[in-house]
Amino acid sequence: MNDLGQDLELRLVRNFTVVAAHQHFGRAAADLHVAQPALSRQIQRLEKYLGTRLLDRVPQGTRLTPAGQRFLPRAQALLQAARQAELTVREQAETERIAIGYVEDLVITAAVRELRRRYPDAEIATRYLSCRDVGALSDKRVDALIARAPLPLAAADDVFTTPLYEEPRMLVVPRGHRLADRPSVTAEELAGEEAAPCPFETADWTSYRILGTDVPPIGSYEDKLELVASGRAIAVLPVGDRRSSLRPDLVTVPIEGAPSSQVVLVSRKGDPNPMIRNLRLVAKAVLTAPAA
């Protein structure tokens, strides 16, 4: 018994169960995509290892010997246990990775750095999302999304949202605009102004940003700033968004009485990936509103 000097091969065990199921070497060989002589040799190797015959050839095909009948349920259990062990390891490996999406003006470096420090073996990727990538979470390009609420998600009931922090808003206008030299403005003063939209812009200020039919489609954030700089629109942004400061032809003005912009972490409900929970804890601990 076991004169091959080797351990029991699962491949041979699986091939035996297939032959036992078909009760025919030819059909089993076709199912396994191997040549019938090769399959016969593999079964002979298994029988030699076990020291007993498992299958008898009969005119109709094959049938189990008494030893084969005793071995079959144990062989099936062995294969099931091996498959379960494989799935468990693969599932664990898959859940030790996460793709984190973040929108244009947010900096999530502190959270990513801390997550990598706590989980050095995890595979952590980040994905920068433009204002056109609103479907990145639903189509599973990312596992979690850090953005500003509310988000234009088609199936809001299918996501879990964690608030991270809030920050006030500011007005962005071109130099020479009637509000450019004001120390601050109120929400009421913005009524009737044209605004440059973006899908990731928070939706709770749409009543103060009435769009005109002459405002062209926005292809990028830079296009949005260009539209503002040209005097054709204004922008209402969180104070943490510093990108407009890179243009000398734009100025920012604080807005009094405006609802705050809320930064949130969003993930799919029911996602079993434990790295999402780990990210949530880290993000709540280290991500804070930038200094005004």
C-alpha positions as CSV (number, residue, x, y, z in Angstrom):
1,M,0.0,0.0,0.0
2,N,1.2,3.5,-0.9
3,D,4.2,2.1,-2.7
4,L,4.4,5.2,-4.8
5,G,6.1,7.0,-1.9
6,Q,3.7,10.0,-2.4
7,D,0.8,11.5,-0.6
8,L,-2.8,11.0,-1.9
9,E,-3.4,13.2,-4.9
10,L,-6.7,15.1,-4.8
11,R,-6.7,15.1,-8.6
12,L,-6.8,11.3,-8.7
13,V,-9.6,11.3,-6.0
14,R,-11.6,13.8,-8.1
15,N,-11.2,11.8,-11.3
16,F,-12.4,8.7,-9.4
17,T,-15.6,10.4,-8.2
18,V,-16.3,11.5,-11.8
19,V,-15.9,8.0,-13.2
20,A,-18.1,6.7,-10.3
21,A,-20.8,9.3,-11.2
22,H,-20.8,8.5,-14.9
23,Q,-20.2,4.7,-14.4
24,H,-18.4,4.9,-17.7
25,F,-14.7,5.8,-18.5
26,G,-15.5,7.3,-21.9
27,R,-18.1,9.7,-20.6
28,A,-16.0,10.6,-17.6
29,A,-13.0,11.3,-19.8
30,A,-15.0,13.6,-21.9
31,D,-16.3,15.4,-18.8
32,L,-12.8,15.8,-17.5
33,H,-11.4,16.8,-20.9
34,V,-8.7,14.1,-20.8
35,A,-8.0,11.1,-23.0
36,Q,-9.6,7.9,-21.9
37,P,-6.3,5.9,-21.6
38,A,-4.8,8.6,-19.5
39,L,-7.9,8.5,-17.2
40,S,-7.6,4.8,-16.9
41,R,-3.9,5.1,-15.9
42,Q,-4.8,7.7,-13.2
43,I,-7.4,5.4,-11.7
44,Q,-4.9,2.6,-11.7
45,R,-2.5,4.8,-9.8
46,L,-5.1,5.6,-7.2
47,E,-5.9,1.9,-6.8
48,K,-2.2,1.1,-6.5
49,Y,-1.8,3.8,-3.8
50,L,-4.8,2.4,-1.9
51,G,-3.9,-1.2,-2.4
52,T,-7.3,-2.3,-3.7
53,R,-9.4,-2.2,-6.8
54,L,-12.1,0.5,-6.8
55,L,-13.8,0.0,-10.1
56,D,-14.7,-3.1,-12.2
57,R,-15.3,-2.9,-15.9
58,V,-18.6,-4.3,-17.1
59,P,-20.2,-4.5,-20.5
60,Q,-22.3,-1.4,-19.8
61,G,-19.3,0.6,-18.5
62,T,-18.0,0.4,-14.9
63,R,-19.3,-0.3,-11.5
64,L,-17.9,0.3,-8.0
65,T,-16.3,-2.6,-6.1
66,P,-17.2,-3.0,-2.4
67,A,-14.0,-1.1,-1.6
68,G,-15.0,1.6,-4.1
69,Q,-18.5,1.9,-2.5
70,R,-16.8,2.5,0.9
71,F,-14.3,4.9,-0.5
72,L,-16.7,7.1,-2.6
73,P,-18.4,9.0,0.2
74,R,-15.1,9.6,1.9
75,A,-13.6,10.8,-1.3
76,Q,-16.5,13.2,-1.8
77,A,-16.1,14.5,1.7
78,L,-12.3,14.9,1.2
79,L,-12.9,17.0,-2.0
80,Q,-15.5,19.1,-0.3
81,A,-13.2,19.8,2.6
82,A,-10.4,20.8,0.3
83,R,-12.7,23.1,-1.7
84,Q,-14.0,24.7,1.5
85,A,-10.5,25.3,2.7
86,E,-9.6,26.9,-0.6
87,L,-12.6,29.2,-0.6
88,T,-11.9,30.3,2.9
89,V,-8.4,31.3,2.1
90,R,-9.4,33.0,-1.2
91,E,-12.2,34.9,0.6
92,Q,-9.8,36.1,3.2
93,A,-7.3,37.2,0.6
94,E,-10.0,39.0,-1.3
95,T,-11.3,40.9,1.7
96,E,-7.8,42.1,2.6
97,R,-7.9,44.5,-0.2
98,I,-9.9,47.7,-0.8
99,A,-10.2,50.3,-3.5
100,I,-11.0,53.7,-2.1
101,G,-12.6,56.4,-4.4
102,Y,-12.3,60.1,-3.6
103,V,-13.6,63.1,-5.4
104,E,-11.7,66.0,-6.8
105,D,-11.2,68.4,-4.0
106,L,-10.7,66.0,-1.1
107,V,-7.4,64.9,0.4
108,I,-7.6,61.5,2.0
109,T,-3.8,60.8,2.4
110,A,-4.0,60.8,6.2
111,A,-6.6,58.0,6.2
112,V,-4.8,55.9,3.6
113,R,-1.5,56.2,5.3
114,E,-3.0,55.2,8.7
115,L,-4.9,52.3,7.1
116,R,-1.7,51.0,5.5
117,R,0.1,51.4,8.9
118,R,-2.5,49.3,10.7
119,Y,-2.9,46.7,8.0
120,P,0.5,46.4,6.3
121,D,-0.5,43.1,4.5
122,A,-3.6,44.5,2.9
123,E,-3.8,45.7,-0.7
124,I,-5.0,49.3,-0.5
125,A,-5.6,51.2,-3.7
126,T,-7.0,54.7,-4.2
127,R,-8.9,56.0,-7.2
128,Y,-9.3,59.7,-8.1
129,L,-12.8,60.3,-9.4
130,S,-13.9,63.2,-11.5
131,C,-17.4,64.7,-11.3
132,R,-18.5,62.3,-14.1
133,D,-17.7,59.1,-12.2
134,V,-20.9,59.0,-10.1
135,G,-21.3,55.2,-10.9
136,A,-17.9,54.1,-9.5
137,L,-19.4,52.7,-6.3
138,S,-22.5,50.9,-7.8
139,D,-20.5,49.3,-10.6
140,K,-17.8,48.2,-8.1
141,R,-14.9,50.1,-9.5
142,V,-14.4,51.2,-5.9
143,D,-15.4,49.6,-2.6
144,A,-15.9,52.8,-0.7
145,L,-16.3,56.4,-1.7
146,I,-15.3,59.5,0.2
147,A,-17.2,62.5,-1.2
148,R,-19.6,65.3,-0.3
149,A,-23.2,64.7,0.6
150,P,-25.8,64.3,-0.7
151,L,-24.6,62.2,-3.6
152,P,-26.6,61.6,-6.8
153,L,-26.8,57.9,-6.3
154,A,-29.7,56.1,-8.1
155,A,-30.1,53.5,-5.4
156,A,-29.5,55.5,-2.2
157,D,-31.2,52.7,-0.1
158,D,-28.4,50.3,-1.1
159,V,-25.6,52.3,0.5
160,F,-24.3,52.9,4.0
161,T,-23.3,56.5,4.7
162,T,-20.9,57.6,7.5
163,P,-20.5,61.3,8.2
164,L,-16.9,62.4,8.6
165,Y,-16.8,66.2,9.0
166,E,-18.5,69.4,7.9
167,E,-17.1,72.7,6.6
168,P,-18.7,76.0,5.6
169,R,-19.2,77.2,2.1
170,M,-17.7,80.1,0.1
171,L,-18.6,81.9,-3.1
172,V,-16.2,81.9,-6.0
173,V,-16.6,84.8,-8.5
174,P,-14.4,86.6,-11.0
175,R,-12.6,89.7,-10.1
176,G,-14.9,92.7,-10.9
177,H,-18.0,90.8,-10.0
178,R,-20.5,92.9,-8.0
179,L,-19.9,90.7,-4.9
180,A,-16.2,90.2,-5.3
181,D,-15.2,93.0,-2.8
182,R,-17.7,92.1,-0.1
183,P,-16.4,90.7,3.2
184,S,-19.2,88.2,3.1
185,V,-22.5,87.5,1.3
186,T,-25.8,85.9,2.4
187,A,-27.7,83.1,0.7
188,E,-30.4,85.4,-0.4
189,E,-28.0,87.6,-2.4
190,L,-27.1,84.6,-4.6
191,A,-30.6,84.0,-5.8
192,G,-30.8,84.4,-9.6
193,E,-27.1,83.9,-10.2
194,E,-25.9,81.4,-12.9
195,A,-24.0,78.5,-11.4
196,A,-21.6,75.9,-12.9
197,P,-22.9,72.4,-12.0
198,C,-21.1,69.2,-11.4
199,P,-22.7,65.8,-10.4
200,F,-20.5,65.6,-7.3
201,E,-21.5,69.1,-6.2
202,T,-23.8,68.9,-3.2
203,A,-27.5,69.1,-4.2
204,D,-28.8,71.0,-1.2
205,W,-27.9,74.4,-2.7
206,T,-29.6,74.0,-6.1
207,S,-32.2,76.6,-5.1
208,Y,-29.5,79.2,-4.9
209,R,-27.9,78.2,-8.2
210,I,-30.5,78.7,-10.9
211,L,-29.2,77.4,-14.2
212,G,-29.8,79.3,-17.4
213,T,-30.2,77.6,-20.8
214,D,-27.1,79.4,-22.1
215,V,-24.8,77.6,-19.7
216,P,-22.8,75.0,-21.7
217,P,-22.2,71.4,-20.5
218,I,-19.3,71.2,-18.1
219,G,-16.5,68.8,-19.2
220,S,-14.2,69.2,-16.2
221,Y,-13.6,71.1,-13.0
222,E,-11.2,73.4,-15.0
223,D,-14.0,74.1,-17.5
224,K,-16.2,75.0,-14.5
225,L,-13.6,77.5,-13.2
226,E,-13.1,78.9,-16.7
227,L,-16.9,79.5,-16.9
228,V,-16.8,81.3,-13.6
229,A,-13.7,83.4,-14.6
230,S,-15.4,84.4,-17.8
231,G,-18.3,85.9,-15.8
232,R,-20.9,83.5,-17.1
233,A,-21.5,81.7,-13.8
234,I,-20.6,81.6,-10.1
235,A,-19.5,78.7,-8.0
236,V,-20.5,77.8,-4.4
237,L,-17.8,75.6,-2.9
238,P,-16.7,74.3,0.5
239,V,-14.0,76.4,2.0
240,G,-11.6,73.4,2.0
241,D,-11.6,73.4,-1.8
242,R,-8.5,75.4,-2.6
243,R,-8.3,74.9,-6.3
244,S,-9.9,78.2,-7.2
245,S,-7.0,80.0,-5.4
246,L,-4.7,78.8,-8.2
247,R,-6.3,81.3,-10.5
248,P,-5.5,85.0,-9.9
249,D,-8.7,86.0,-11.8
250,L,-10.9,84.4,-9.2
251,V,-11.8,85.5,-5.6
252,T,-13.6,83.8,-2.8
253,V,-16.2,85.3,-0.4
254,P,-17.5,83.7,2.8
255,I,-21.3,82.9,2.7
256,E,-23.2,83.7,5.9
257,G,-26.0,81.4,6.9
258,A,-25.3,78.7,4.3
259,P,-25.7,75.0,5.2
260,S,-22.4,73.3,5.7
261,S,-20.9,70.9,3.2
262,Q,-20.7,67.4,4.7
263,V,-18.0,65.0,3.8
264,V,-19.1,61.4,4.1
265,L,-17.8,57.8,3.5
266,V,-20.2,55.7,1.5
267,S,-20.1,51.9,0.9
268,R,-22.5,49.3,-0.4
269,K,-24.9,47.9,2.2
270,G,-24.1,44.3,3.0
271,D,-20.6,44.3,1.6
272,P,-18.7,41.7,3.8
273,N,-15.3,43.2,3.1
274,P,-13.9,43.9,6.6
275,M,-11.5,46.5,5.2
276,I,-14.5,48.8,4.7
277,R,-15.2,48.8,8.4
278,N,-11.4,49.4,9.1
279,L,-11.4,52.3,6.7
280,R,-14.5,53.8,8.4
281,L,-12.9,53.7,11.8
282,V,-9.7,55.2,10.5
283,A,-11.4,57.9,8.4
284,K,-13.5,59.1,11.4
285,A,-10.4,59.3,13.5
286,V,-8.0,61.1,11.2
287,L,-10.0,63.0,8.6
288,T,-11.0,66.5,9.7
289,A,-12.1,69.7,8.1
290,P,-9.1,71.7,6.8
291,A,-8.4,75.0,8.5
292,A,-10.2,77.9,6.9
